[in-house]
């Protein structure tokens, strides 16, 4: 981590873009107090990584409203339904899964 003695500005090479950035004494002290590891990326690359992670989370958090092909219940699913395939609520999906297993 950090030596708590004298924090001095240090240059670090960004692990993503290879550019050198300054890790200031104030930033080092803040990171030390919070128990954070020193940064590996420059500010621009850290922000880009945060945006990339947010987009990934949004993709998994997206839900689509559907009407169950069997019982007609309104519900949501975590994938974009295709018009050529039936889409079921969780109860009907389980029934179809059980019926498929017993047929084998």
Residue, then its C-alpha position, 0 to 999 in steps of 0.5 A: x500500500x502506502x508508507x504513511x510517512x511523507x506523501x510526495x507526488x509520484x508519477x505512475x504509468x497507466x496500465x490501460x493507455x500507457x500515459x504517465x499521470x501524477x498521483x498527488x500527495x493529497x490523493x495518496x493520503x486520501x487513498x491511504x485513509x480510505x484503505x484503497x490501493x493506489x490507482x493503476x489507471x489515469x483519470x480518463x481510463x478510470x472514467x472509461x472503465x466506470x462507464x463500461x461497467x455501468x453499461x454492463x450492469x444496465x444490460x443485465x438490469x434491463x427487463x422486457x414486458x411480455x404476456x405469457x404465451x400459455x396463461x396470458x399473465x403480464x410479466x417481465x423477462x431479462x431478455x429481448x423476446x423473439x416474435x417466432x418463439x413463445x415466452x412464458x411466465x416463470x410458473x409456466x416455464x417451470x411446467x414446460x421444463x418439467x414436461x420436457x424432462x419427463x418426456x426424455 
